[in-house]
Amino acid sequence: MKSNYSAVELDVLKEVINIGGGHAATSLSQLIEKPVHMTVPVIEMMEYADVYEQIMPEEAVIKAVIIKMMGDAEGVFLFTVDQQVSETIVAMMLPENTPYSEAMANSALQELVNILVNSFLNAVMKLMDANLITSVPIVIEDMFGAIMSSVYLEQNQYDDSIMIIKNEFYYLGDRLESSLYFVPKPGIIEKMLTALTV
């Protein structure tokens, strides 16, 4: 993956991710019947060390939901959340006074991310005129560094610098400590830009 995208290319990517993220936030708002917003997406090349300094410590234990994207373009969506926020999000989704259990929480998170990612991709597919499908979401719990490095390596991204593409969620003005990352296979960003005639 090249690291020297032009300002125009980055603006186009940001707009596409922004449109997808807006659809995802709308779907989440409808699901929990509460207003949720997403920030303007972050798209930048970062060294691994900077990722752990600026985004989250390498050893922080998190929950992550992973969904693979296949079809005309390949990559992985990675939704990360800490345990406390995981419980908050699950509580938003379930009826009041529902007893909390790990299995129910994981199931709710899987459903949440499934809706987020597919809403995101439906918007992107219209823009790119592409056919994209997703895998069944998988929940894992591990250190942030272990999850990030394994996902990037699996997508054949071995470079010292990685492209961070992420959206963050806000509920009632407060940031939910959760992020939706997109990790593309090499060449996919260029393919997207070509489809968008940049």
Secondary structure as UniProt FT lines:
FT   HELIX           7..32
FT   STRAND          36..38
FT   STRAND          42..47
FT   HELIX           48..54
FT   TURN            58..59
FT   STRAND          61..71
FT   STRAND          75..81
FT   HELIX           83..93
FT   TURN            96..97
FT   HELIX           102..128
FT   STRAND          132..134
FT   STRAND          138..143
FT   HELIX           144..154
FT   TURN            155..156
FT   STRAND          161..171
FT   TURN            172..173
FT   STRAND          174..184
FT   TURN            186..187
FT   HELIX           188..195
FT   TURN            196..197
//
